[in-house]
């Protein structure tokens, strides 16, 4: 085969593999929706996964949220002070956290912590043939392993986002109170006066979409892992990278959609 023909063959093969992967992903997502709305429902496993996703992420979310609110307020003060507008800090911080920082940062943290864990856990079960054993024992592994995890993270991420927002605002209040002696009531009255229903709606919408994305990315990579322990590591790494990339793409799309409504 000539060099040019060989190169064209390689490119053609890569394109074919790309579209095959796209088809597999859409088939995986369509199977999820089919299994999610058909009985039996694994409520006990969903609750267990909600605990794994939500409660075990609180410490990391709390630390990150508090530092984010504190540092953002501290960095914003000099710019506002130069215009004599330090009183706008609560409004600025609340808008930034609710509209963008809370859903985006929480989703990225969840992708790194939960998405990688899902990819590694399901990947290890796949390469050790535990998933095949579940199929032999008349258990639906897709419903028990995939559907429960995706539903759990989709349900828990909006709650984690609201918690992140509250902790971030508390960090901001600590900084504002230390510098301007602003009271708790005055700070939050000013902060919430700048937040609209559309801001809250966009934040919840983002968190639901981001949670579903992280769950699907982690479960897809783990459920289709190959090549032994190497495949497990690759599944965990790919789940994080793909989830984060898609989160940024979805962030841009949702922002454009919300701004068009606004």
MARMARNU-850797 format. One record per residue (C-alpha): x, z negated, y negated; residue in one letter; chain. Coordinates in steps of 0.02 Angstrom, whole numbers, plus 50000, padded with zeros to 5 digits. Layout:
residues N
+-------+-------+-------+---+---+
:  east :    up : north : r : c :
+-------+-------+-------+---+---+
:     X :     Z :     Y : a : A :
...
+-------+-------+-------+---+---+
END
This chain:
residues 262
+-------+-------+-------+---+---+
:  east :    up : north : r : c :
+-------+-------+-------+---+---+
: 50000 : 50000 : 50000 : x : A :
: 50068 : 50047 : 49827 : x : A :
: 50106 : 49907 : 49702 : x : A :
: 49965 : 49960 : 49585 : x : A :
: 49841 : 49972 : 49727 : x : A :
: 49897 : 49802 : 49794 : x : A :
: 49875 : 49724 : 49621 : x : A :
: 49702 : 49799 : 49604 : x : A :
: 49656 : 49732 : 49776 : x : A :
: 49713 : 49556 : 49728 : x : A :
: 49615 : 49561 : 49565 : x : A :
: 49461 : 49626 : 49655 : x : A :
: 49477 : 49488 : 49784 : x : A :
: 49490 : 49355 : 49648 : x : A :
: 49334 : 49422 : 49562 : x : A :
: 49239 : 49422 : 49727 : x : A :
: 49293 : 49242 : 49762 : x : A :
: 49237 : 49190 : 49587 : x : A :
: 49062 : 49259 : 49610 : x : A :
: 49051 : 49186 : 49785 : x : A :
: 49096 : 49015 : 49713 : x : A :
: 48961 : 49036 : 49579 : x : A :
: 48834 : 49077 : 49714 : x : A :
: 48885 : 48924 : 49816 : x : A :
: 48866 : 48811 : 49664 : x : A :
: 48692 : 48876 : 49623 : x : A :
: 48643 : 48861 : 49807 : x : A :
: 48707 : 48681 : 49804 : x : A :
: 48606 : 48641 : 49647 : x : A :
: 48447 : 48724 : 49713 : x : A :
: 48464 : 48627 : 49876 : x : A :
: 48481 : 48467 : 49775 : x : A :
: 48315 : 48496 : 49685 : x : A :
: 48231 : 48543 : 49849 : x : A :
: 48292 : 48385 : 49936 : x : A :
: 48263 : 48271 : 49786 : x : A :
: 48076 : 48304 : 49781 : x : A :
: 48041 : 48305 : 49967 : x : A :
: 48015 : 48146 : 50073 : x : A :
: 48086 : 48036 : 50141 : x : A :
: 48160 : 47958 : 49984 : x : A :
: 48316 : 47850 : 49999 : x : A :
: 48268 : 47719 : 49869 : x : A :
: 48381 : 47584 : 49939 : x : A :
: 48533 : 47697 : 49934 : x : A :
: 48489 : 47755 : 49757 : x : A :
: 48484 : 47574 : 49699 : x : A :
: 48651 : 47541 : 49783 : x : A :
: 48729 : 47692 : 49698 : x : A :
: 48655 : 47638 : 49530 : x : A :
: 48746 : 47474 : 49553 : x : A :
: 48908 : 47565 : 49595 : x : A :
: 48892 : 47681 : 49445 : x : A :
: 48821 : 47561 : 49316 : x : A :
: 48872 : 47382 : 49344 : x : A :
: 49049 : 47419 : 49401 : x : A :
: 49078 : 47525 : 49245 : x : A :
: 49023 : 47392 : 49119 : x : A :
: 49195 : 47316 : 49091 : x : A :
: 49277 : 47483 : 49053 : x : A :
: 49131 : 47541 : 48946 : x : A :
: 49129 : 47376 : 48851 : x : A :
: 49314 : 47380 : 48812 : x : A :
: 49313 : 47564 : 48762 : x : A :
: 49155 : 47550 : 48657 : x : A :
: 49214 : 47397 : 48559 : x : A :
: 49384 : 47473 : 48522 : x : A :
: 49305 : 47640 : 48474 : x : A :
: 49187 : 47561 : 48347 : x : A :
: 49323 : 47448 : 48277 : x : A :
: 49456 : 47583 : 48259 : x : A :
: 49337 : 47716 : 48191 : x : A :
: 49276 : 47595 : 48056 : x : A :
: 49453 : 47544 : 48012 : x : A :
: 49509 : 47726 : 47998 : x : A :
: 49357 : 47778 : 47896 : x : A :
: 49369 : 47637 : 47766 : x : A :
: 49516 : 47707 : 47663 : x : A :
: 49431 : 47877 : 47641 : x : A :
: 49266 : 47800 : 47586 : x : A :
: 49351 : 47669 : 47477 : x : A :
: 49439 : 47805 : 47378 : x : A :
: 49266 : 47867 : 47325 : x : A :
: 49199 : 47691 : 47300 : x : A :
: 49079 : 47714 : 47447 : x : A :
: 49129 : 47575 : 47566 : x : A :
: 48946 : 47524 : 47578 : x : A :
: 48914 : 47685 : 47674 : x : A :
: 49019 : 47628 : 47822 : x : A :
: 48874 : 47562 : 47928 : x : A :
: 48778 : 47725 : 47907 : x : A :
: 48931 : 47832 : 47943 : x : A :
: 48977 : 47736 : 48099 : x : A :
: 48800 : 47730 : 48168 : x : A :
: 48776 : 47919 : 48145 : x : A :
: 48945 : 47958 : 48224 : x : A :
: 48918 : 47843 : 48373 : x : A :
: 48737 : 47888 : 48410 : x : A :
: 48752 : 48076 : 48384 : x : A :
: 48919 : 48111 : 48466 : x : A :
: 49039 : 47974 : 48515 : x : A :
: 48929 : 47868 : 48630 : x : A :
: 48867 : 48008 : 48747 : x : A :
: 49029 : 48106 : 48745 : x : A :
: 49152 : 47963 : 48773 : x : A :
: 49040 : 47878 : 48901 : x : A :
: 49023 : 48042 : 48997 : x : A :
: 49211 : 48072 : 48997 : x : A :
: 49245 : 47894 : 49057 : x : A :
: 49114 : 47914 : 49193 : x : A :
: 49186 : 48082 : 49245 : x : A :
: 49358 : 48005 : 49266 : x : A :
: 49299 : 47847 : 49355 : x : A :
: 49141 : 47893 : 49450 : x : A :
: 49162 : 48081 : 49470 : x : A :
: 49334 : 48065 : 49548 : x : A :
: 49272 : 47925 : 49661 : x : A :
: 49127 : 48032 : 49722 : x : A :
: 49241 : 48179 : 49756 : x : A :
: 49367 : 48073 : 49851 : x : A :
: 49234 : 47975 : 49948 : x : A :
: 49134 : 48126 : 50006 : x : A :
: 49294 : 48225 : 50033 : x : A :
: 49364 : 48093 : 50151 : x : A :
: 49198 : 48090 : 50245 : x : A :
: 49201 : 48279 : 50258 : x : A :
: 49379 : 48297 : 50324 : x : A :
: 49356 : 48154 : 50448 : x : A :
: 49196 : 48238 : 50511 : x : A :
: 49083 : 48090 : 50467 : x : A :
: 48961 : 48210 : 50382 : x : A :
: 48952 : 48315 : 50541 : x : A :
: 48919 : 48157 : 50641 : x : A :
: 48773 : 48114 : 50525 : x : A :
: 48697 : 48285 : 50557 : x : A :
: 48712 : 48260 : 50745 : x : A :
: 48625 : 48090 : 50732 : x : A :
: 48472 : 48171 : 50652 : x : A :
: 48514 : 48105 : 50477 : x : A :
: 48508 : 48219 : 50326 : x : A :
: 48682 : 48192 : 50251 : x : A :
: 48645 : 48297 : 50097 : x : A :
: 48496 : 48190 : 50048 : x : A :
: 48582 : 48025 : 50090 : x : A :
: 48752 : 48064 : 50013 : x : A :
: 48726 : 48193 : 49877 : x : A :
: 48548 : 48171 : 49811 : x : A :
: 48563 : 47982 : 49795 : x : A :
: 48728 : 47991 : 49701 : x : A :
: 48673 : 48127 : 49580 : x : A :
: 48509 : 48038 : 49542 : x : A :
: 48598 : 47872 : 49518 : x : A :
: 48723 : 47937 : 49391 : x : A :
: 48589 : 48040 : 49302 : x : A :
: 48482 : 47884 : 49284 : x : A :
: 48622 : 47763 : 49239 : x : A :
: 48719 : 47865 : 49111 : x : A :
: 48583 : 47854 : 48975 : x : A :
: 48585 : 47664 : 48997 : x : A :
: 48775 : 47659 : 48987 : x : A :
: 48768 : 47769 : 48830 : x : A :
: 48647 : 47649 : 48744 : x : A :
: 48756 : 47502 : 48796 : x : A :
: 48912 : 47592 : 48731 : x : A :
: 48823 : 47623 : 48566 : x : A :
: 48776 : 47440 : 48547 : x : A :
: 48952 : 47378 : 48589 : x : A :
: 49028 : 47508 : 48473 : x : A :
: 48916 : 47450 : 48330 : x : A :
: 48967 : 47269 : 48365 : x : A :
: 49150 : 47319 : 48351 : x : A :
: 49112 : 47407 : 48187 : x : A :
: 49018 : 47254 : 48122 : x : A :
: 49165 : 47141 : 48161 : x : A :
: 49278 : 47249 : 48052 : x : A :
: 49152 : 47268 : 47910 : x : A :
: 49112 : 47082 : 47910 : x : A :
: 49296 : 47036 : 47907 : x : A :
: 49327 : 47146 : 47753 : x : A :
: 49163 : 47146 : 47654 : x : A :
: 49081 : 46988 : 47724 : x : A :
: 48926 : 47092 : 47762 : x : A :
: 48792 : 46996 : 47856 : x : A :
: 48732 : 47045 : 48029 : x : A :
: 48558 : 47086 : 47964 : x : A :
: 48618 : 47191 : 47817 : x : A :
: 48740 : 47288 : 47925 : x : A :
: 48615 : 47339 : 48058 : x : A :
: 48476 : 47371 : 47931 : x : A :
: 48589 : 47495 : 47843 : x : A :
: 48649 : 47568 : 48008 : x : A :
: 48477 : 47600 : 48083 : x : A :
: 48406 : 47669 : 47921 : x : A :
: 48516 : 47823 : 47944 : x : A :
: 48467 : 47857 : 48125 : x : A :
: 48318 : 47970 : 48159 : x : A :
: 48215 : 47997 : 48315 : x : A :
: 48300 : 48166 : 48338 : x : A :
: 48470 : 48080 : 48344 : x : A :
: 48411 : 47965 : 48483 : x : A :
: 48328 : 48109 : 48574 : x : A :
: 48486 : 48215 : 48568 : x : A :
: 48591 : 48068 : 48630 : x : A :
: 48475 : 48037 : 48778 : x : A :
: 48467 : 48224 : 48817 : x : A :
: 48656 : 48237 : 48816 : x : A :
: 48676 : 48085 : 48928 : x : A :
: 48552 : 48153 : 49057 : x : A :
: 48636 : 48324 : 49060 : x : A :
: 48811 : 48249 : 49065 : x : A :
: 48763 : 48130 : 49205 : x : A :
: 48690 : 48270 : 49310 : x : A :
: 48846 : 48375 : 49279 : x : A :
: 48966 : 48236 : 49332 : x : A :
: 48863 : 48200 : 49488 : x : A :
: 48850 : 48381 : 49542 : x : A :
: 49034 : 48418 : 49508 : x : A :
: 49095 : 48265 : 49605 : x : A :
: 48976 : 48286 : 49752 : x : A :
: 49003 : 48475 : 49766 : x : A :
: 49192 : 48460 : 49771 : x : A :
: 49187 : 48317 : 49896 : x : A :
: 49051 : 48391 : 50007 : x : A :
: 49149 : 48554 : 50023 : x : A :
: 49324 : 48479 : 50039 : x : A :
: 49445 : 48557 : 50164 : x : A :
: 49623 : 48544 : 50229 : x : A :
: 49634 : 48358 : 50270 : x : A :
: 49700 : 48228 : 50150 : x : A :
: 49767 : 48361 : 50033 : x : A :
: 49590 : 48426 : 50014 : x : A :
: 49527 : 48251 : 49970 : x : A :
: 49650 : 48235 : 49827 : x : A :
: 49611 : 48411 : 49767 : x : A :
: 49423 : 48375 : 49774 : x : A :
: 49442 : 48217 : 49667 : x : A :
: 49554 : 48304 : 49540 : x : A :
: 49448 : 48461 : 49529 : x : A :
: 49288 : 48358 : 49509 : x : A :
: 49359 : 48273 : 49354 : x : A :
: 49429 : 48432 : 49275 : x : A :
: 49272 : 48535 : 49304 : x : A :
: 49156 : 48395 : 49246 : x : A :
: 49253 : 48368 : 49084 : x : A :
: 49261 : 48554 : 49048 : x : A :
: 49074 : 48575 : 49074 : x : A :
: 49036 : 48420 : 48969 : x : A :
: 49124 : 48497 : 48818 : x : A :
: 49032 : 48662 : 48844 : x : A :
: 48864 : 48572 : 48858 : x : A :
: 48905 : 48468 : 48704 : x : A :
: 48926 : 48624 : 48599 : x : A :
: 48766 : 48702 : 48666 : x : A :
: 48659 : 48546 : 48639 : x : A :
: 48730 : 48519 : 48463 : x : A :
: 48682 : 48697 : 48416 : x : A :
: 48508 : 48672 : 48491 : x : A :
: 48479 : 48507 : 48399 : x : A :
: 48545 : 48576 : 48234 : x : A :
: 48426 : 48723 : 48249 : x : A :
: 48282 : 48599 : 48266 : x : A :
: 48348 : 48488 : 48127 : x : A :
+-------+-------+-------+---+---+
END
